[in-house]
Amino acid sequence: MITSVQNQQVKQWKKLHQKKHREKTNSFLVEGIHLVEEAYYSGWEIEMIIVREGTELTSWMKTITYQYVNDAVCKELSQTEAPQGILAVVTMQYHPDTFGSHTLLLDGVQDPGNVGTMIRTADAAGFQHVVLGKGTVDVYNEKVIRASQGSIFHVAISEQPLEDVIVQLKQQQTTIYATALEEATPISHIVPKTPLAIIMGNEGAGISTDILHAADQRITIPILGEAESLNVSVAAGIFMYHMIN
């Protein structure tokens, strides 16, 4: 059992909270029994399970390399207020640049809760691929993973320039819909053409000009009350479910 937060292994695990170290090691931390199980049952490679003393291991966990730690070490590694006592080091997966009938493109979406929620909704709505463009938060950010509720393990997710992705999608006869507040067609007037892709933009600035101009059509959700706009993840859910009908 590891009992010191100064232990070198603990320090290496803690570095996985940093994007640069995740990229260097090609691995990331997952916390909580639900997310660890989602990673395992979705076929992702688990390098190590970190277990707080007194926490019961399931039968499949015992087939993987695991390390017991005391409560102080568990709290040092945890990013939640009430740690469940189970963490895992998981190997990143890279998905090929192939797209199905429904793709979600994120342009500069910075809030990890929004990104995680959109990935979760994309999974629920049957979208096959989510692309995180420039300025969008890292998919392996702990808050993104938690907000996705494990959907990062179910949907193909890639991080690449949207300009390049849009060119490739158009070569595959994909219709690109950009969400916007101005000069846009109300979503109720849209008859979706598949394959299709929906672009969601930054929480404050929206979609960047170049990306917006590359789209085939601009679409919007009418605001019927006094609210200035919808939360981007709420809007994405409405757009995605409309487009699968």
Phi, psi and chi 1 to 4 in degrees:
 res  aa     phi    psi   chi1   chi2   chi3   chi4
   1 MET       -  138.8 -178.9 -171.7  -62.3      -
   2 ILE   -92.4  127.8  -62.5  176.3      -      -
   3 THR  -120.5   -2.0   58.9      -      -      -
   4 SER  -116.9  132.7  172.1      -      -      -
   5 VAL   -72.1  -10.9  -63.4      -      -      -
   6 GLN   -89.8   -2.1  -61.4  -56.8  -41.4      -
   7 ASN   -58.4  138.3  179.9  -80.0      -      -
   8 GLN   -62.5  -36.0  -72.0  -57.8  -50.1      -
   9 GLN   -64.7  -41.1  178.8   64.3   82.7      -
  10 VAL   -62.2  -41.7  174.2      -      -      -
  11 LYS   -62.3  -38.9  -70.0 -178.9  177.8 -179.8
  12 GLN   -66.7  -41.6  -69.5  -58.6  -50.3      -
  13 TRP   -62.2  -42.6  -71.6  -27.4      -      -
  14 LYS   -64.7  -30.2 -169.2  171.4 -178.4 -179.0
  15 LYS   -63.8  -19.7  -75.4 -178.0  179.3  179.6
  16 LEU   -68.6   -7.7  -67.2  176.6      -      -
  17 HIS   -74.2  -11.0  -65.1  -46.7      -      -
  18 GLN  -102.4  134.1  -55.8  169.0   23.9      -
  19 LYS   -58.4  -43.7 -180.0  179.3  179.4  179.9
  20 LYS   -62.9  -33.9   63.8  179.0 -178.4 -179.5
  21 HIS   -77.8  -33.8 -163.5   70.2      -      -
  22 ARG   -60.8  -44.2  -68.9 -165.0  -69.3  -91.8
  23 GLU   -67.8  -35.6  -68.7  176.3  -17.2      -
  24 LYS   -66.2  -39.2 -179.4  179.9  178.4  179.7
  25 THR   -97.4   -7.6   61.0      -      -      -
  26 ASN    59.5   35.5 -164.3   41.3      -      -
  27 SER  -147.7  164.6   59.5      -      -      -
  28 PHE  -149.8  164.7   61.3  103.2      -      -
  29 LEU   -96.4  139.7  -87.1  179.7      -      -
  30 VAL  -123.4  136.9  169.4      -      -      -
  31 GLU  -124.7  137.3 -179.7  177.2   -8.0      -
  32 GLY   102.5  143.7      -      -      -      -
  33 ILE   -60.4  -41.3 -178.2   63.2      -      -
  34 HIS   -61.3  -48.6  169.7   66.9      -      -
  35 LEU   -70.0  -36.4  -68.5  175.1      -      -
  36 VAL   -64.4  -42.2  172.9      -      -      -
  37 GLU   -65.2  -40.3  -74.4 -175.9  -22.3      -
  38 GLU   -59.8  -42.9  -73.8  -68.4  -30.9      -
  39 ALA   -61.7  -45.9      -      -      -      -
  40 TYR   -65.1  -51.0  174.8   77.0      -      -
  41 TYR   -73.0  -13.6  -72.4  115.5      -      -
  42 SER   -91.2    1.1  -61.0      -      -      -
  43 GLY    86.6   14.1      -      -      -      -
  44 TRP   -79.7  148.2  -73.5   52.8      -      -
  45 GLU   -78.7  121.2  179.5 -175.2   -6.4      -
  46 ILE  -100.0  117.8  -63.2  178.7      -      -
  47 GLU   -80.2  -36.4  -58.2  173.1   15.5      -
  48 MET  -158.7  139.6  167.6   77.3   71.9      -
  49 ILE  -108.0  131.0  -67.0  178.2      -      -
  50 ILE  -106.2  122.6  -55.0  162.7      -      -
  51 VAL  -123.4  127.8 -166.7      -      -      -
  52 ARG   -71.7  138.9 -179.9  175.8   57.2 -162.4
  53 GLU   -53.5  136.4   58.9 -179.5  -31.7      -
  54 GLY    90.4   -7.6      -      -      -      -
  55 THR   -87.8  132.7  -58.6      -      -      -
  56 GLU   -80.0  133.5 -170.4   69.6   26.8      -
  57 LEU   -89.9  140.7  -73.4  171.1      -      -
  58 THR   -78.6  168.2   61.9      -      -      -
  59 SER   -61.7  -40.5   56.9      -      -      -
  60 TRP   -70.3  -30.4   69.8  -99.0      -      -
  61 MET   -63.6  -30.9  -70.2 -179.9 -179.2      -
  62 LYS   -72.0  -12.3  -65.7  176.8 -177.8  177.8
  63 THR   -87.5   -4.9   67.2      -      -      -
  64 ILE  -114.3  150.3  -64.4  172.5      -      -
  65 THR   -57.1  128.8  -57.5      -      -      -
  66 TYR  -137.0  158.7   58.9   89.4      -      -
  67 GLN  -138.6  125.4  173.9   64.1   59.6      -
  68 TYR   -80.9  142.3  -83.7  103.2      -      -
  69 VAL  -134.0  161.2  -60.7      -      -      -
  70 ASN   -84.6  178.4   66.1    3.6      -      -
  71 ASP   -63.3  -37.8 -172.5   58.0      -      -
  72 ALA   -63.1  -41.6      -      -      -      -
  73 VAL   -68.3  -41.0  170.9      -      -      -
  74 CYS   -59.7  -43.9 -174.0      -      -      -
  75 LYS   -66.6  -33.9  -72.0  179.0  178.4  177.6
  76 GLU   -63.6  -35.5 -178.0   74.9    5.6      -
  77 LEU   -87.9  -23.8  -63.7  174.0      -      -
  78 SER   -73.4  149.5  175.0      -      -      -
  79 GLN  -113.9   13.9  -64.1  -76.8  -70.0      -
  80 THR  -119.7  159.5   63.0      -      -      -
  81 GLU   -73.6  -29.8  -67.4 -176.2    5.3      -
  82 ALA  -127.3   81.7      -      -      -      -
  83 PRO   -57.9  138.9  -22.0   32.9      -      -
  84 GLN   -84.9   -9.9  -65.4 -178.6   15.6      -
  85 GLY    90.9    9.1      -      -      -      -
  86 ILE  -133.2  124.7  -65.9  -76.7      -      -
  87 LEU  -132.6  162.5  -59.2   95.8      -      -
  88 ALA  -143.6  144.3      -      -      -      -
  89 VAL   -95.0  119.3  179.3      -      -      -
  90 VAL  -117.6  141.2 -178.1      -      -      -
  91 THR   -79.0  134.6  -59.1      -      -      -
  92 MET   -63.4  151.4  -67.0  178.9  179.1      -
  93 GLN  -116.6  142.4  -82.1 -166.4   13.5      -
  94 TYR  -115.5  128.5  -64.1   92.1      -      -
  95 HIS  -101.2  141.6  -60.4  -79.0      -      -
  96 PRO   -65.3  156.5   24.8  -34.4      -      -
  97 ASP   -80.7   59.0  -66.2  -19.8      -      -
  98 THR  -118.8  140.7   55.0      -      -      -
  99 PHE  -125.0  143.3  -57.3   94.7      -      -
 100 GLY   -90.5 -148.0      -      -      -      -
 101 SER   -79.8  -21.5   59.5      -      -      -
 102 HIS  -136.9  123.6  -66.4   76.3      -      -
 103 THR  -130.9  141.1  -56.9      -      -      -
 104 LEU  -111.4  128.2  179.5   66.1      -      -
 105 LEU  -113.5  129.5  -49.4  178.4      -      -
 106 LEU  -113.1  120.6  -54.5 -175.1      -      -
 107 ASP  -109.2  100.0 -178.4   31.4      -      -
 108 GLY    67.5   31.2      -      -      -      -
 109 VAL   -81.5  115.9 -176.3      -      -      -
 110 GLN  -100.2  -23.7  -61.5  176.3  -22.0      -
 111 ASP   -80.0  120.9 -177.9   83.6      -      -
 112 PRO   -63.2  -31.9   19.0  -30.7      -      -
 113 GLY   -64.8  -40.3      -      -      -      -
 114 ASN   -64.9  -44.7  -77.2  -25.0      -      -
 115 VAL   -63.9  -45.9  171.8      -      -      -
 116 GLY   -62.2  -40.3      -      -      -      -
 117 THR   -65.2  -40.0  -61.0      -      -      -
 118 MET   -67.3  -36.8  -75.6 -169.5  -80.6      -
 119 ILE   -64.5  -41.7  -68.9  170.8      -      -
 120 ARG   -62.5  -42.9 -179.1 -179.3 -178.0 -177.5
 121 THR   -69.1  -38.8  -53.5      -      -      -
 122 ALA   -59.4  -42.0      -      -      -      -
 123 ASP   -61.0  -47.3 -179.1   16.4      -      -
 124 ALA   -64.4  -35.1      -      -      -      -
 125 ALA   -85.2   -3.0      -      -      -      -
 126 GLY    86.5   16.3      -      -      -      -
 127 PHE   -73.3  139.5  -85.2   56.1      -      -
 128 GLN   -92.3  -23.4  -61.9   89.5   17.3      -
 129 HIS  -144.3  138.0 -157.4  130.4      -      -
 130 VAL  -122.1  126.5  179.4      -      -      -
 131 VAL  -110.7  125.7 -178.0      -      -      -
 132 LEU   -98.6  110.4  -80.3   56.4      -      -
 133 GLY   -85.6 -174.5      -      -      -      -
 134 LYS   -55.1  134.6 -178.3  179.8  178.8 -178.6
 135 GLY    85.7   -6.6      -      -      -      -
 136 THR   -84.6  142.1  -60.2      -      -      -
 137 VAL   -60.1  150.5   66.5      -      -      -
 138 ASP   -60.0  132.0  172.5   25.4      -      -
 139 VAL   -63.4  -25.1   65.9      -      -      -
 140 TYR   -94.1   10.5  -64.0  113.7      -      -
 141 ASN   -60.1  136.7  175.3  -70.3      -      -
 142 GLU   -57.8  -37.2  -67.3   92.1  -16.7      -
 143 LYS   -70.8  -33.6  -68.2 -178.9  179.6  178.4
 144 VAL   -63.9  -46.9  172.4      -      -      -
 145 ILE   -60.3  -46.2  -64.3  170.6      -      -
 146 ARG   -64.4  -43.9  -73.3 -158.4  -60.7  -85.1
 147 ALA   -65.8  -27.8      -      -      -      -
 148 SER   -75.5  -16.0   82.8      -      -      -
 149 GLN    54.0   34.8  -77.3  -66.5  -63.2      -
 150 GLY    95.7   -5.2      -      -      -      -
 151 SER   -69.2  -16.4  -75.1      -      -      -
 152 ILE   -63.5  -20.1   71.2  156.2      -      -
 153 PHE   -88.0   -7.8  -56.5  118.6      -      -
 154 HIS  -107.8  -27.3  -53.5  155.9      -      -
 155 VAL  -109.4  141.7  179.6      -      -      -
 156 ALA   -68.2  123.9      -      -      -      -
 157 ILE  -128.1  132.1  -58.0  171.5      -      -
 158 SER  -134.9  158.0   59.3      -      -      -
 159 GLU  -119.5  110.8  -62.9  175.9  -67.2      -
 160 GLN  -161.5  162.3   51.4 -172.9  -43.1      -
 161 PRO   -61.2  130.0  -22.9   33.8      -      -
 162 LEU   -67.3  -29.7  -65.2 -170.9      -      -
 163 GLU   -56.8  -44.0  -63.9   88.4  -16.1      -
 164 ASP   -69.1  -39.7  -61.8  -18.3      -      -
 165 VAL   -65.4  -42.0  172.5      -      -      -
 166 ILE   -62.7  -41.0  -70.8  172.2      -      -
 167 VAL   -58.7  -46.0  169.9      -      -      -
 168 GLN   -65.6  -41.7 -176.1  174.8  -12.6      -
 169 LEU   -63.1  -40.6  -74.6  169.7      -      -
 170 LYS   -66.5  -31.7  -73.3 -169.6  173.2 -176.7
 171 GLN   -65.2  -24.5  -70.1  172.5  -13.7      -
 172 GLN   -95.5   16.9  -61.3  174.0    6.1      -
 173 GLN    63.0   33.3  -52.9  -56.5  -49.8      -
 174 THR   -87.1  133.6  -60.1      -      -      -
 175 THR   -83.6  127.4  -57.1      -      -      -
 176 ILE  -102.4  117.3  -48.2  -65.8      -      -
 177 TYR  -104.9  126.4  -64.5   95.7      -      -
 178 ALA  -106.7  131.6      -      -      -      -
 179 THR   -84.4  133.9   58.1      -      -      -
 180 ALA  -154.2  163.7      -      -      -      -
 181 LEU   -96.6  -24.1  -64.3  176.2      -      -
 182 GLU  -121.1  150.8  -61.2  177.0   -7.7      -
 183 GLU    51.6   42.4  -60.6  179.2    7.4      -
 184 ALA  -127.3  152.7      -      -      -      -
 185 THR   -87.9  131.4  -57.4      -      -      -
 186 PRO   -56.2  141.6  -24.8   34.8      -      -
 187 ILE   -60.6  -29.7 -170.4  172.4      -      -
 188 SER   -66.0  -17.2   58.6      -      -      -
 189 HIS   -94.9    0.0  -63.6  171.3      -      -
 190 ILE   -93.3  128.4  -61.7  -64.5      -      -
 191 VAL  -105.3  106.5  177.8      -      -      -
 192 PRO   -59.1  139.5  -20.8   33.0      -      -
 193 LYS  -112.8  122.4  -60.8  176.8 -177.7  178.3
 194 THR  -105.4  151.6   55.1      -      -      -
 195 PRO   -68.1  153.3   26.2  -34.5      -      -
 196 LEU  -141.9  160.4   62.9   83.0      -      -
 197 ALA  -137.0  142.2      -      -      -      -
 198 ILE  -114.9  132.0  -57.0  172.6      -      -
 199 ILE  -103.4  127.7  -49.6  171.2      -      -
 200 MET  -111.3  139.3  -58.4  -58.8  -57.8      -
 201 GLY  -107.0 -178.6      -      -      -      -
 202 ASN   -55.2  145.3  174.7  -90.4      -      -
 203 GLU   -55.6  -34.5  -69.7   87.5  -14.4      -
 204 GLY  -106.3  -43.0      -      -      -      -
 205 ALA   -91.8  -15.1      -      -      -      -
 206 GLY    78.0 -156.6      -      -      -      -
 207 ILE   -81.0  138.7  -62.5  170.8      -      -
 208 SER   -63.0  151.9   58.3      -      -      -
 209 THR   -57.3  -46.4  -57.4      -      -      -
 210 ASP   -61.6  -42.4  -69.4  -13.5      -      -
 211 ILE   -68.1  -40.3  -60.3  -60.9      -      -
 212 LEU   -60.9  -42.8 -170.1   61.0      -      -
 213 HIS   -70.2  -21.6  -72.8  163.7      -      -
 214 ALA   -80.4  -12.3      -      -      -      -
 215 ALA   -74.7  157.9      -      -      -      -
 216 ASP   -82.0  -33.7  -63.4  -55.3      -      -
 217 GLN  -153.0  143.8 -173.0  169.0    7.7      -
 218 ARG   -99.5  136.1  -60.2 -177.9 -171.2 -175.0
 219 ILE  -129.4  155.7   56.6  176.3      -      -
 220 THR  -146.8  161.0 -168.8      -      -      -
 221 ILE  -107.8  117.2  -60.0  169.4      -      -
 222 PRO   -59.5  138.2  -22.8   33.9      -      -
 223 ILE   -95.2  113.9  -58.7  -63.8      -      -
 224 LEU   -93.9  -21.3  -55.2  179.7      -      -
 225 GLY  -103.7 -149.7      -      -      -      -
 226 GLU   -97.2   -3.6  -62.1  -60.2  -41.1      -
 227 ALA   -63.7  142.2      -      -      -      -
 228 GLU   -69.7  -38.0 -179.0 -179.7   -8.7      -
 229 SER  -164.0  173.8   62.6      -      -      -
 230 LEU   -95.8  152.7  -72.1  168.7      -      -
 231 ASN   -58.3  140.1  170.2  -84.8      -      -
 232 VAL   -61.4  -35.1   65.9      -      -      -
 233 SER   -74.8  -32.9   62.4      -      -      -
 234 VAL   -66.5  -46.2  172.0      -      -      -
 235 ALA   -60.4  -42.0      -      -      -      -
 236 ALA   -60.1  -39.4      -      -      -      -
 237 GLY   -62.3  -43.0      -      -      -      -
 238 ILE   -63.9  -46.5  -64.6  171.1      -      -
 239 PHE   -61.1  -46.8  -77.5  121.6      -      -
 240 MET   -64.1  -44.4  -76.9 -171.0  -81.1      -
 241 TYR   -69.6  -31.6  -91.6   93.7      -      -
 242 HIS   -65.5  -39.5  177.5   80.2      -      -
 243 MET   -75.9  -12.6  -68.3  -56.7 -165.5      -
 244 ILE   -92.5   -6.6   62.7  171.0      -      -
 245 ASN   -82.0      -  -68.0  -31.5      -      -
